[in-house]
Amino acid sequence: MTDLSIVETPEYKNLVTFELCKKTPIYNWFYYKEGFSPDLVWELLDRFEVAKGATVLDPFCGTGTSLLASAQKGYNAIGFDITPLAVFVSNTKLHRGYDLKLLKEEIDKLSGYKFGDTKLKWPDLGFIEIRKAFSRYARNDLLFFKEKIIEVEDEGVRNFLFLGLLSIVMESSNVKRDGGVLRVVKKRHLPPVRKLLRNRLRRMYKDLVKAGEFPDGDNTGEFTGENNAKGFPGGIRAEARLGDSRNLPLDKNSVEFCITSPPYLNWVDYTKIYALEMALLMDGEEIRRARSDSLRSYIGAKEPKDFRVESEHLNELFEKLEGLPESSKPPAIMRGYFEDLFMNLESIYNSLKPGGKAAIVIGNSCLPNLDINSDLILAQMAEGIGFEAEGVWSSNTRICKFPGMKESRPVRESIVIIKK
Ligand SMILES: C[S@@+](CC[C@H](N)C(=O)[O-])C[C@H]1O[C@@H](n2cnc3c(N)ncnc32)[C@H](O)[C@@H]1O
């Protein structure tokens, strides 16, 4: 087993967070706080000299940062996510070949509708009441605009408009994302849905018009209608698919590089903190399915039946946990989480070509008496599977708070580099 020392890489601090996306057109079309930045993808592709035209995999693609960033630089990209919301946002951001004139007409048409009723209904989310989450007007208007958008014939335009609607859901609600939970709060002077939507769509439209100015400069000609949907210059293809990272439906040895970031242990249940957006896109059954198929990273997830994962760090961690007083013992999901990561690593190993590398961004966690070094455990599990662990780059610090802890604590957020 390689002696893994942790290398400080503060130069990646901003790159492993969503911070830079906020200012980057198209990447900021949907606020996904857990995402990393395109700059990280560009930096790693350069640093590891991945050949242009190669295929990049992201098994936890979220809202598609790595897919879009790869495609813009001349790489094919394939991503998977367990939620239809993430897959929809990714593919809409990746769409190419808009008819800008038609798009503009549809935006104007949507902005011009007079107030009206709708037959659509919100699904029951169980843990949060839609009635409390939105005012009566916002509740109705979001569904009203959804109904109008569904009628739009052109698929690309329809998805663009719907992404605009999804991206204003939080702003039009009485809900705040607070760490890993949604909290109903009283917001004063909420702008009407109609106004938020019009402004958002106009801004997104401007991004498309300016798309020739993408940072790498070699995308001129995009969005002119010359490229078919999802086609990037040079025949480059990028897409997200609904799928489980633990069982990737990819051929053996089919991808050259992998960049990804799994859910962190006990940070976020994605089907809860994005529940309002999901409620607009998915039905109740789809939301429940996404929750039950998500990585077991949060309390309430299913426990594993038999545990088959090997790692010295993990054994050490479990020994320490055994020694804790009963009251502060962590929930059994800890085993489920690492078992899921293990299965994901096996699946990445299978799809990577020999010599191919994976860069995995992962945040550590904490318990009242103990830090859980997910980064080191991940690197060791990877070695157990046959990867060579090349480095654990400590890039950022996040503040961790576990239920039952009096004070929060800083924990490491790292990039783990492994090679097949
Ligand atoms: C940290 S986020 C990835 C963010 C992404 N790097 C970005 O920039 O948008 C983790 C993602 O893993 C997804 N996920 C959770 N369980 C999954 C599973 N079993 N298979 C695939 N994706 C899963 C979540 O829905 C979430 O979008």
The ligand as an SDF file (V2000), in Angstrom:
LIG
                    3D

 27 29  0  0  0  0  0  0  0  0999 V2000
  -21.4650   16.6980   -5.3690 C   0  0  0  0  0  0  0  0  0  0  0  0
  -22.8020   16.5120   -6.5010 S   0  0  0  0  0  0  0  0  0  0  0  0
  -21.9910   16.6150   -8.0630 C   0  0  0  0  0  0  0  0  0  0  0  0
  -21.9020   18.0450   -8.5390 C   0  0  0  0  0  0  0  0  0  0  0  0
  -21.2290   18.2080   -9.8950 C   0  0  0  0  0  0  0  0  0  0  0  0
  -19.7970   17.9620   -9.8060 N   0  0  0  0  0  0  0  0  0  0  0  0
  -21.4660   19.6040  -10.4650 C   0  0  0  0  0  0  0  0  0  0  0  0
  -20.5090   20.3580  -10.6620 O   0  0  0  0  0  0  0  0  0  0  0  0
  -22.6520   19.9550  -10.7030 O   0  0  0  0  0  0  0  0  0  0  0  0
  -23.1950   14.7940   -6.3340 C   0  0  0  0  0  0  0  0  0  0  0  0
  -24.2760   14.2880   -7.2810 C   0  0  0  0  0  0  0  0  0  0  0  0
  -24.3810   12.8610   -7.1100 O   0  0  0  0  0  0  0  0  0  0  0  0
  -25.7160   12.4970   -7.4340 C   0  0  0  0  0  0  0  0  0  0  0  0
  -25.9420   11.1060   -6.9560 N   0  0  0  0  0  0  0  0  0  0  0  0
  -26.2630   10.6590   -5.7170 C   0  0  0  0  0  0  0  0  0  0  0  0
  -26.3460    9.3220   -5.7110 N   0  0  0  0  0  0  0  0  0  0  0  0
  -26.0510    8.8980   -6.9740 C   0  0  0  0  0  0  0  0  0  0  0  0
  -25.9450    7.6170   -7.5810 C   0  0  0  0  0  0  0  0  0  0  0  0
  -26.1840    6.4820   -6.9150 N   0  0  0  0  0  0  0  0  0  0  0  0
  -25.5960    7.5630   -8.8940 N   0  0  0  0  0  0  0  0  0  0  0  0
  -25.3670    8.7030   -9.6100 C   0  0  0  0  0  0  0  0  0  0  0  0
  -25.4700    9.9360   -9.0740 N   0  0  0  0  0  0  0  0  0  0  0  0
  -25.7890   10.0400   -7.7750 C   0  0  0  0  0  0  0  0  0  0  0  0
  -26.5450   13.5870   -6.7710 C   0  0  0  0  0  0  0  0  0  0  0  0
  -27.8360   13.6560   -7.3490 O   0  0  0  0  0  0  0  0  0  0  0  0
  -25.6830   14.8310   -7.0450 C   0  0  0  0  0  0  0  0  0  0  0  0
  -26.1150   15.4990   -8.2020 O   0  0  0  0  0  0  0  0  0  0  0  0
  1  2  1  0
  2  3  1  0
  2 10  1  0
  3  4  1  0
  4  5  1  0
  5  6  1  0
  5  7  1  0
  7  8  2  0
  7  9  1  0
 10 11  1  0
 11 12  1  0
 11 26  1  0
 12 13  1  0
 13 14  1  0
 13 24  1  0
 14 15  1  0
 14 23  1  0
 15 16  2  0
 16 17  1  0
 17 18  1  0
 17 23  2  0
 18 19  1  0
 18 20  2  0
 20 21  1  0
 21 22  2  0
 22 23  1  0
 24 25  1  0
 24 26  1  0
 26 27  1  0
M  CHG  2   2   1   9  -1
M  END
$$$$
